[in-house]
Amino acid sequence: MQEKILILDFGSQFTQLIARRVRELNIYCEIHPFNHFPEVDSSVKGLILSGSPYSVRQADAPQVDLTSYHGHMPVLGVCYGAQYMAQHNGGEVLPSSTREYGRANLHYINEHNALLKDIPAFSQVWMSHGDTIASVAGEFEIIASTDTVKVAAYQVKGTQTYGIQFHPEVTHSIDGKQLLQNFLVDICGCAQDWTPDSFIETTVSELKEKLGNDKVVLGLSGGVDSSVAAVLLHQAIGKNLYCIFVDNGLLRKDEFESVLESYQHMGLNVKGVDAKQLFYDALSGLSDPEKKRKAIGRVFIEVFDDEAHRVQEVKWLGQGTIYPDVIESVSVKGPSATIKSHHNVGGLPDFMKLKVVEPLNTLFKDEVRKVGKALGIDAAILGRHPFPGPGLAIRILGDVTPEKVAVLQQADAIYINNLRSAGVYDKVWQAGAIYLPVQSVGVMGDERTYENVICLRAVESLDGMTADWCHLPYDLLAKISNEIINNVKGINRVVYDISSKPPATIEWE
């Protein structure tokens, strides 16, 4: 049984970051909303309570009964979690005299305490809270303080229960990784044996047991997630996996042919389906982004369902769902109100009557890539930038036509090829060209032109949740612009998007 750490989520923006830091130590962990906490068995080695946008003093603040865990397993409360345990055990939490946000230093550290082992005096930490633990009950021992926060960390005497007012998961907490290692390895006793190889071994074994001789269909996209999911399933059930790669006419230039060829070299049982015209017909006259998404989703399901029915006695649908998708769909605040319509977590039309298998639904994106590397998947697939499900349809603002797609594919290919040849492609999280629904005046030769505009977008990010625009070299941007204008008929102007997320999203639609 895989040992694990449970993270109780009270709604903090940093909860996923806690999980990532735990996993960087080769320790498996799961995030669960405070109001959907699972049964705890012998595999659970410890519990981490997250921060929260709420104050523990609010009437509607998240509440949870910790009596069955307190004293029975190691517990670490972070920010809200620390305040919650302090208040519910006789302490007092009050509004801070000044909001404590940003860098601080631990002026006092109990160097003999197991949680703070090898953390030096004046270690820098990151604070983000509007309340302060003003006092603690007698059985609470203060083990760290800053010059303004007396109770920066505490331990409940005689137990392995700890609380910290700062965020060790944030890189600004210089010794945060050491603190988490102290808690997870020394206090919880985790073995640090959760590696890509161990994940593959365990997952393939579980898939063999779950699927037996059943047949599985899986829709490939050419992206990282579906590709890694396919190889894991293939290792488990071989030719009983039927992969379907649909050309919706909205892929990048020559992508359908090149990706299909790479899949066949991997030994996968793949069928390519040319459905371009069906998608173009469904998109005809649609300009609203959500209507475009829904049209694409509907046609994809129709095409996929038709192909799936050509496989006799198929029982399972394979999906490349990853952990952030799962977390979003069962978040503290309920399923997100703005999940895009193409983002289908566990959602399946009833008429397909298939059970779902999701071999990657416990992994973050960077972990999927590590597993893919361990599986020997081509680096060109693993290193591909994220690409939206609706493809170029949401990079063509306004209505979509085959002619616009062809123009955008040419411009996008010039852009991406230049990023590769300049050696910057792998430093960019996501890049793409956008076809704008505006025309501008230009001069080509001795003639005035009135043609379309291409916008270039490139961002750097860790997980896509926040992103900053990439500061590409001016000479590279100039080269790309010249090549697009000189080679793509109908384009006479190229612009570069310098907006960050938030407030701007990565995609324009």
N, C-alpha and C positions, 0 to 999 in steps of 0.2 A: 504494500500500500504506500503510495507516494506521500511523504510527509509534507506538511504545508503550514503556512502562516495565513491567518484570516485577517483581512483589513475591513474594519467596520466603517462604512462611509456615511458621514454626516453632511455631505454636500460640498466639501472643500474643492477648490480648483486644483489643489495639489494632490488629491487622492491617487490619481493614476501615476503621478510621479513617485509617490511612495512605493507603489507596486513595482515600478521599473527599477528603483534602487534596490529593492529586495531581490529581484530577479538577477540583477547584475552580480549579486553575490552567489549565484547558482542555487538559489532557494526558491521553491515554488510557492506562490501566494495567490490568493483569490480576493477580489473585492466584492463585498456584499452590502446592500443598503441596510442602514440600521433597522429599518422596519421590515426587512425580509431576511433575517439572520438564519443561517442553516443550522441543522443539528450538528453538534460537535462530537467527533469520535476520536479515537486514539491517534489518528494521523495528524491532528492539529497540535502543533508544537507551541503556538503562542498567538496572541491577539494584539493588533494595533488599532487604536481608535484615532480616526482622522480629525482634521480641523473642520470648521464649518463657517458659513457666512452668518450663522445665527449667533446670538449671545445666549449664554446659559441662563441669563436673567429674564429672557423673553418667555411669555406665557406659552407660546407655540413652539418653543425650542425643541429639537429632537430629544426624545427620551428613550432609554433602553435599560432593561434590567440586567445588571452585570453580576448579580449575586452568585450565579452558577459558575462564573469564571474567576472572580476575584479570590485569590488564595489557592486556586486549583491549577492555574497555568500562568505563565508569564504574560503580563499585560503592559503595553506601552501606550500612554495617552499623549497625543500630539496636539498642542494648542487647545482647541475646544475640548478634545478628549481629556486633556490634563485638567482643565477647568471643571469639566463635568464631574470627574471623579472627586476632585477636591471639594466641590460644593455639596455633593451628595453624601459626603462623609464628614460633615461638620465644619468645613471650611467656609470662607467667604470670598466671593468674586464680586468686584466692584468695577465701575468704569475707570479706565486709566485717566490720570490727570492730563496726559497728552497721549495722542494715539501713537502706539509703539509699532512703527513700521520701518523695516530696513535693517541695516547692519548694526550689530551690537557685539560686545565682548564679554566673555564670562570672567569676571574679576575674581570670583571665588569658585573653586572646583574641589569637591571631595575626591581627591585622587585615589583613595582606597576603595571607592565604590565601583562595583563591577560594570555599571553602565558607562562610566566615564574613564575607564582604563585607557591609558595612552593618549588622552586628550589634554593638551597643555593649557596652563593658565593663560588667560586673555585670548582664548580661542574665539575666532569670529563666528557668530551665528546670525541667522536671519529671523527677524521678528515680524509678525503680521497679525496684530490683534488690537481690539479696542477696549478689551477688559483686562484686568489684572487679578491674579490670585492674591488677595490682600492678607489672608491668614489661612493656616491649615490646622487640622486637628492634631492632637498630641502624638498620634501614632505615625504622622507624616514627618519624615526627616528631609529638610532642605539640603540638597546635594550640589546645587549650583546657583549662582546669582550674577546679575550684571549690576552696573552702578545704579540703575533705575528700577530693575525688576528683582526684588528680593527672592521670590520663588520662581527662578528660571527652570529649576528641575527639582524633583522630589522622589523619594522612595517611601512606600508604606512599609514600616518596620515589620520584620518577620515574614514578609511576602516578597514575591518577585513582581510587584506592581510598581510601575514607574510613570511619572508624568513629566513632560518637558514643554515649556512655553514657546520654544522656538521650533523652526522647521528644519530637521536634519536632511530632508530629501532635496532641498534646494542647494544648488552648487555654491551659493554665497555662504552657506554654513560649511566652513573649510574642513572641519573634522566630522561632518555629518555622516559620511560613509563609515568612519571608524565607530561612531556611536551605534549605528544600525548593526554593524558587524558584532559589536560587543553584545547587543541585545539578542540578535538572532543566533549567533554561534555559541557564545559563552553562556548566556542566560537561558535561551530556549533549547540549546543543544542541537541545532540544525546541522545536517551533515554536509551541506553544500555540494550535493551530487546531482542537482537538476541541470543537465547540460543538453545541448542539441542532440548528441548521440543517445543519451538516455531517453530524451523525449521521443526520438524516432523509434527506438526499441520498444518502449512502452506503448506508443500510439499504434504502431503496426500490429502489435500483439492484440491490443484491444479491438482494432478494426477487424482482424481475422475472426475473433470470437463473436463480435457483434454481427458481422455480415455473412459469415459462413460462405455458402455457395451462391448467395444472392447477387443479382446484377444491379449495378449502380450507373446512373447517367450523371454527367457533370458538364456544365457549360464553361468552356475555357474562354478567357478574355485576352490572353497574351500577357497578362500582368503577373506580378509576383505571387499573389495569394492563390489564385486558381491553379497556377502552375505547380506550386509546392503541394497544395491539396491533392492534385492529380497524381503526383509522383508517390506520395504517401499511400494513397488508395491503391495505386498500381502495385506497390510493393506488397500490399496485403492481399489483393484479390486478382491481380494480373489481368487477363483478358476479359474478366467479368466487369471491368470498368469500361464504359463507353463514353468517350469524350466528344463533345459537339462544339465546334468553333464556328460561330456565325459571323459572316461578313455583312454588317448592317450598312455598309457604304459610308460609314462615319469614322472609320479608322484612319490612322496616319497613312501617308503615301507608301504603297507597296507592303504595308504591314501584314495584311492577311496572308499573302503568299510566303513572306519570310518567316513569320511566326509558325505557320502551319508546317513548314519544312523543318523548323527546329524541333517542334513537338514530335514529328515522325522519327527524327534522329534519336530522340529520347526513348523510343520504344513504346510510346503510348498508342493506344487504340483510338485514333482521332479521325473524325469525319468533318471536313470543311463544308459549309453550306453557304452558297451565294444567295443572299436574300436582299441585296441592295435595293432593288426596285420596290419591294414590299414596304421597306422603311421610307423610301422617298415618297411613295404614294400616300402613306399615312401622315407624313409631315407637310404635305402640300398645303400651302396657305396658312400654316400655323406660325404665329410670331411669339405668343406668350410662352415663357420658359417652362412653366409647369405643364402646360398642354403638350409641349414638345416632349418633355420627359415621360408623361403618361402614354403618349402615342408610341414612343420607342419601347417602353416597358411592355405595353400590350402586344405589339407585334413580335417582340422577342419571345414572350411567353407562348404566343401562337406558333411561331416557327419552332421553338424548342420543344413544345409539347408534341407537335407533329413528328419531329425527328425521334423523340423519345418513344413514341408509340410504334416506331419501326423496329425497336428492340423488343423482342419477345420476353414477357414475364419480368420486366424490370420492376424492382420494389423500392429502390432508394434514389433520392436526389442528393448528389454531392454538392456542397457549397464551400466557397473559400472565405466564409465569415471569420473575422478575427476579433480579438478580445475587446478593443474599443467599441466595436459595433454592438457587442453584447451588453457592455456596460451602459451605453447610451440608451438601449432599448429597455433596460430595467433600472433606471437611475433613481436616486433618492426622491426626485420630484416627479417620478413617473416617466413614462416614455416621452422623449423630447417632442415638443409640439411641432417642430420644424424639420423632422427627419425627411429628407428628400424622397420623392416617390420612387426613385430607382433604387433606393437603399433599402433592401428587402431582407431584414434580419429575421430568419425563421419564418417569414411570411411566404405562403405558397398558395396559389389558387386551389380551391377545394377540388376542382374537377381533375387535377393531376393525380390525386390519390396516391401520393408517394410519401414515404417516410424520409426525414432529412438526416444526413450525416455531415458533420462539420468538424473535420480533424484539426482545424487550426483555431477553434473558438476559445482557446485559452492563451493565445499568443499575441503579443504586440508586433507591429510591423517589422521592427528591427530584429525581433526574435524569429520571425518567419524567414527573413533573409539568412540568418545564421543556420537555421534548419535546412534551408534550401542549399546552402553551401556544403553542409555536411552530407546532403543527399547527392552532391555532385552535379547539380543543375547548372547550366551554362550561365556564366557571369553576366552575359548580355541580357538575359531575362531577369536575373536577380537585381541587376542594377538599374532596371528601367524606372523612369519617373512614374509616379502615380498618374493614371489617366482616367478621366471621368467616365462613368458607365454610359451616359448618353453620347459620349465621344464628341466629335467636332460639331454636333448639332447645338451644343451650348457654348461653342466658341464662334458660332456664326450668329450674331445678334440679329433678331428678326427672323423672317422666313428662311427656310432651308431649301436650296435647289442643288441638283447635281453639279451645275456650273459653279456655284459658290464653293461647294465642297472641293472641287478640283483646284480652284484658285487657292483656297486655304491649305490644301494638302501640299501644293508646291511651295508656298511661302513658309509653311511650318517645316518642311523638309530642309530647306535652305538654312533656316534658323537652327534646327537641332544638329544638322551636320556640321555647322560652324562651331557650335558649342563643343561637339566631340573633337573636332580637329584642333581647337584651341586648348584642349585639355581641361575644360571647366565643367563638362557635363556632369561628372560625378560629384562636383562640389555644389551642384544646384539640386534642391529638393524636387522642384517641379518647374517645367518651362513649357510654353506653348504660344502659338500665334492666335490672335483673335481677329475675326473679320468684322469690321464695324459698319453699321448701316448708314454711313455718311459718305458724301463725296466731297472732294476738295479740288481747288484749282491747282494746276501744275503746268510746267512747260517742258516739253520733250522735243528736242531739236528746235525747229522754228514754229512749232504748233503749241497752242494752249490745250491742256487736257482737263477733263473733269471726271476724275476716276476715284476709286475706292481707297480706303485707309486700312492698313494692317497695324494692329497694336501687338507689341511683343511683351510677354509677361514672364518673369523668372523670379522665383522666391527661394529663400533658404529657410529651413524649419527642421525640427526634430521629429515631430509627429503630425504636422498639418493643422494642429489646433490653433497655434499662433504661427505667424510667418512674417519675415521681413523681406523687402525687395532686394534682389541681388545687385551689387554694385559692379556690373560687368564693365570691362575696360571700354573706353570711348572708341578706340580704334576698332575693336571687335564689333561694337554696335554699328559703327559706320560701314564696315565691310558687309555686315548682314543686310543693312538697309540698301546699300548699293546693289547687291546681288538680287534682292527681292524686286526692287523697282526695275532693274534691267532685264529680269528674266520672267517675271510673272505678269502676264498681260492683264490690264485692268487695275493695277495698283500703281499709284503715283506718290504715295506718302506712307512713311513708316514712323510710328511713335513708340515710346517705351513707358510702361506703367511703373511708377515709383511709389505705389501705395502699399502699406503694410496691413496685415491682418492681426487684430482688428485695426481700424473699422472696416476696411475693404476685405472681401473674401478673395480666395486664390483665383477661383473662376469668376467670370463676369456674369454668368447666369446660374 
